[in-house]
């Protein structure tokens, strides 16, 4: 991990951009931390520059409660090399959705390779982040792509709780992995999300094997998550990371 820039935000949060090999990322740490801070990994659908306003808002909200937050760019997004196979699958998915055709095979082609590449990168980032003196455990994961969150929750024992955003397609094969999840979960679902299969999201929630799992369903489209969900998310992580 190599830090490439540093700035202090107006609320005292320290924001540092870094690279992990060829992977760009951002780390936010609370300005008033007197001890190593618990860490929340911020998942997103790709494009750090495009997603930055939403990511920094989430990070600052978490930092106000004493959490550090970090994120990395997804494979094939932002300035990282594009995948021709992923671009083709994405175009096929758009055509199938417009035509009302089945999409399961296309979702597999698009999402499964992403999960296979992204999860090891997230784990490598976690190794590097936890080696920093200002970062401690435990660790939480918050956000999407939900398929990445599912795999991380299964294979990464250092993640103690996950707040998952049900706003992206999930290959059916990952339902079996969802049944293996035992950490506490909170799942956000936008009821009128035009790009998300509501019934699939409900079926996935039912499949999660966690004994403690909570579904927060709100009216509105994909980007209409109520602001109070940020406070609820902080309370969720406070219960399990502090």
N, C-alpha and C positions, 0 to 999 in steps of 0.2 A: 504494500500500500504506500502510495506517495501522495502527499497533500500538495495541491497545485494552486490553491487560493484560500484566503481567509478573510472574513469580515464579521464585525460585531453588529447585529441587528439592533434596532432601537429599543427593544425590550430586553437587551442584554444577552440574547441567545447567540452563541458562537456558531457560525456557519462556515464549514470548510468543504471545498470540493476536493475530490481525490481521484486517483486512478488506481485500479487493481489490475496489474497487467495492462490490457487494452480496454478494460471496462471502466467507464466513468461512474462516479457516484458522489453523493453529498452526505455529510454528517452534520447534525445539529446537536449541540449540547447546551444544557441550561446554564445561564450566566451565573447563578448563585449556588451551584452545586458544591457542597463541602465534602462529599463522599462519592465514590464511583456510582454512576447513575444506572438504573435499569434501562434496557435498550428495547426500542420498538422498531422493527423492520417495516418500512412503508412500501407495500406493494402498489403497483400502478400498471396501466395497460401499455406503457411504452412511450418514449419521447420525453426525456427529462426536461428539455427546454420548454416544450409545449405544456407539460404537466407542472412546471415549477410553481406557478401561483397557488395551485391547490395543494401541492406537496409542502411548500413552506408554511402555508396556513395550518395544515395538519401538524407539522413538526413543532411550530410555535405553540400551538394549543397543548400538545403533549409536554413540551418543555416547561410550560407554566405549572404543571403538576409534578415536575421533577424527573421526567423521562428524557433520555437521549433518543434521537431518532435518526435513522439512516436509510438510504435508498441507493439502488444501482440501476443502470440502464439495462433494459432487456436485450437479449440477442436479436439482431435484425432491426432494431429501432434506433431513433436518433441518428447519431453519426456513425453507428456501427454498421458493418457490411450487411447488405441486404441478402436475403435468401430467396432465390428464384422460385423454389418450391413453395415457400410460404406466400409469396406474392400471388402465385397462380392459385393456390388454395383460397386465398382471401377473395380473389376475383370470382372464383367458382361459387364461394359461399354467398356473395352478394347476388349473383344471378339466380341461385337456387332459392334464396329467400324471396326475391321478387317474383319468382315463378310459383312459389308455394310448393316446392319440391322437397323431398327428404334431404336432410343435411348431415346425418350422423357420420357418414364416411368422410365427408369433407371436413367436418370438425376434427375428426381423428387426424387427418393429414395436416391440419393447421395447428392444432393445440398440442398434440402429443410430442412432436419434435421440439416445440418451445419449452415444454416442461422438462424434457430430457436435458436440454442445454442450460436452462435458467436455474434449476434447482442446485446443481453443483456450484454454479457461480455464486448463488446466495450463500451457500455453506462456506465457500472460500472467503467471502466478504465477512461472514460472521466470525470466522477464525481470526481475521485481521482486526476487526473491530474490538473483539473481546481481549485482544492483546494490549489495547491502549489503557493506560492507568486510569483515565477518567470514565471508562465504561466498565460496568459490572454486570452481574446477572440479577435476576433472571431475564429472559428474553421473550418478547411477544412479536407476533406478526399481525399487521393490519392492512387490509386492502385487497386488491385483485392483482393479477388475474386469479380467479378463485381456484382454477386447476393447479396453479403453482402453489397456492396456499395449502391445498389438500396434500400434495406430495411432500411439502416441507413439514407439515404437521405429523406426517407418518414417519419420515426418515430422520428428522432432526430432533434428537432428545433434548437439546438445549432450549427449544421453544416450549414455553410453559402454558401459553394461552394464545388464542388467535381470534381476531375480529375480521371476518371474511365478508367481502362485498359480492353479493350474488348478482353480478351484472355482466357475465360473460359465459360463453358456451363451455360445457363440460363434457368431455368424451365419456361415453357410458362405461368404459373400462375403469374409469377412476371412481365409480360408485363403490367398487369393491375396496378400494383403498380408503374411501370415506368411512367405511364400516370399521376400519382399524384405528380410527382416531379416538384417543381417550382423553386428550387435554380439554379444558373448558373452552367452549366456543360461543361467540356471539355473531350472528349472521344478519347483515342488512339486506333487505329486499325492497326495491322500488316497485310498487304494485303495477304501475302503468309503464314500466320500462319497455319502450318500443323495440329494443334490440335484444331482449332477453326472454327466454321461454319460462314463463311464470310457473307452469306446472313442473317443469324439469327442476327449477330451483326448489320448489316445495318437496319434490321427491328426493332431492339431494339432502335437504335438511333432515328428512325422515331417515335417510340412510346413515347419517353421521352416528358413529358409535359412542360418542362422548356421553357420559352420564349427566354432565352439566352442559346444556346447550340452550340458547335463547334465540328466538327469531324476532327481529324488529322489522315489521312490514309497514311502510309508509306510502301514502298516495303520492302520485307524481311520476315524472319521467326519470331517465337515467341520471341526470345531473341535479335532480331536485331533492337530494337528501337533506332533511331538516338540520339546521345548525345545532339543535339540542342533542343530536346523535353524537356529536363530538364530545359533549360532556358525559353522555352515557358511556361512550367508549373509554374515556379516562377513568370513570368509576369501575368499569369492568377490569381494566388493567391494574388499577390500584388494588383491587381485591386479590389479584393473582401474581402481581410482580413486586409488591411491597410487603 
